[in-house]
Amino acid sequence: MTPESLYYIIIAIIIIDFVIDKILDALNAKHFDDPIPEELEDVYDTEEYEKSQNYKKERFKFGLLSSTFSVLLTLGFIIFDGFAWVDQIARSISDNSILIALIFFGIIMLGSDILMTPFSWYSTFVIEEKYGFNKTTKKTFFLDKLKGLAMTAVIGGGILALIVWFYQFAGEDFWWYAWILIAVFSVFMNMFYAKLIVPLFNKQSPLEDGSLRTKIEEYARSVGFQLDNIFVIDGSKRSTKANAYFSGFGSEKRITLYDTLINDLEEEEIVAVLAHEVGHYKKNHIIINLVASILTTGFTLWLLSLFVGNPLLSEALGVDQPSFHIGLVAFGILYSPISEITGLIMNYISRRFEYQADNYAKKTYRGDSLISSLKKLSKNTLSNLTPHKAYIFVHFSHPSLLQRYRNLKAGF
């Protein structure tokens, strides 16, 4: 294979991936105006349904614009030898391979973030603001940007530097060292994310004593689930949208409730949501997902080790001097079809897990309370109640509201 043919394969992968994604978006958009299923007719009244339709259509048009800009930017960068240009800048600053890689990706990351910030701004302060979701201040918006960039530079840069170093002394066997590093980091972050990362962006406080905490603790005891850490996070600082999540293992496990969830739902509904989260823990979904992620990472790194040193990868992107960082970029694009396949598999497994967690909540608490909570959360986020089946299959990590309703109703 020649560098020129590999170049065209890279271009083709980017275009085909974009076209397939847009076809799915269009198929999904065609179903925006479908009649609401009978089981979900109580989610919206007429005015709310019209508002949800407008929101969905506006987000669809905005998504088309932003993703088109992004793919054209990527294609233009490749066609006009942007990677070679950034590589030259990095090499003019340092002769050290690790520093060259860090400078190279730092320039690309910063440039991409600057170019995409107007889209993020419009999404937050125009669309989300228009439909009453946004609570983010301009100060918070920019502070989040700076914190995100700083975290990426420190954590991402540190991991990248170690991987390049592994490659320098281990050659093709670098992937073993990189895999161990990322596996350990993944487990560490799963354990301590809520303690180390979340406080950089949000305030967390223990759930106050009262009827809600009592009900949660009574439920936890009834299913043999030791729960000492129940926290409330100030999600309303950025959005009216609600959420809850489970994190950590052993003594570090905790349930985190968004303050918006507490405001939007009745206490029985909140406990039902938590019963669903406990179901994930009891069914070992968190461990399974972590192991699957680590195995997928290992496979990806092994595949990378077979190709990253091939000068064809660098030459295909217009760079004459082969290097790990350029090979990594080319491999990332070439790997994307495989990544799509693994993504489909993981989404399928995730949807099965959601059904299992729902069933656990129905069995150990109240399925009707979970149904009413799901309906309220869908209403408060102006969710699409009629997504296309193909769109669900490709993009949804959770079943649709209708699918979850029918699953929960089965056996009632």
Steps between C-alpha positions, in 0.01 A plus 500: 500500500620851418470809722265649241255208514506506882434874485186439294389223736529744793297762312240239404462376859436852629244575228319165522480523879354850471247401231376197695466711814301766314274240338419366847434853625266565207314172554456589864382853415234358265337342804486818708137555400385142551197462729597447862451135604186446704704391803682836506213738424509636856861620470422823313197723472441672165712806578787298644496261204526789255790639704676161495452477123655843448790412729574173321490666157721786608757264651493289184574799275771625734656153517508483121674838481758433773587147383533617138737774610701252706539246219587768244761635742650151538501437125651842430770441759596172332473621139708812564768319703399649833654214696833550324485872582430440872771230505752752364404752768544237773838391361617863481442530875662176620702199387361276773243249367284523810490881498435502124197271550369713790541825305343344189187379675486810718483727193234282335293472817513872575431599139206262474354623829525864395335431163215299656438739792253719303286190439514404866411858594201507263378162625517613863399866490258498207332160457511373860420850626202533265339183632566576866775245565811715535610623842867540408648845540754631252761487777424134572506421127853633457624362831375155394691541173822595677468223759427245227803608300720494810381149593558377146848651498598354838332158489488441125844650450646289779356176359611591146853579620527163673367313195751670269772416752386136506519497120855637506642225719267205421421548131205289385464354850411844637130408495539272805633787712244743360219252567604451863528877546155572357341207686636620835395857419148385403452310827640793699269750330199272545578488871585862566339704219234639734763607755767639269337624179140593579598761766690692232170572326221453754424519868400177671338474839362207700124451467342658807316296759130479428233282348681458167825383658303271733317340207823451306676343798201275574499380141877442501470290819211299353717384208821455701674796341733687735468865411675758715566763234198680352591834344316784332673685217413852385399404145270803489817710475509416129169351392147416608549144370512233771714194557628250756796267486689235691878496529783325679547161665514373855527776758528757219162419343254786502168610356490853361171682444468819301314767692276535194398133540395564858297802388334323205400166653298373795692313768367157391612577145849597616532176697385310188774671297753404767367143499585494130854619577535241777388242244801591285726436797331178608515362145872587478441726199761749614770232528398343167510836322838580650645163398352531150648848466843379613491203260394724212782739584747211500381382159524853361853551635612162365366590157668841525834331577480311170464813287618812683862459391412462132621810309197466270280645775705819531549534124124465440451816709773686310771462766835374367658425837326202664403549863283342765264797529426523128456123479259524792284757316486294179430180694220674693321581174561156346381330818170691510299231310609242759422750774149539358448124517623474859282801582193322361578194711554705816177695442308175454644360824427830676134488393471143633651616827246782523214252466656286773541800732139603431382147580700505823334827603157357415571182698650664809307827513226642278487476123217755476713760680787438258265538204364830629855625570612410145200679355565814706869504409414459131247782521741733680770445237256524203614153394416340166230239567506356148865431407573288192595138576823524299597815692435323831709202387801712405497787748297412810676357805155484666178359355241756394239610752235289324722191509573548870129562574395179326772302672401632843130441433560139400388277784310771689 
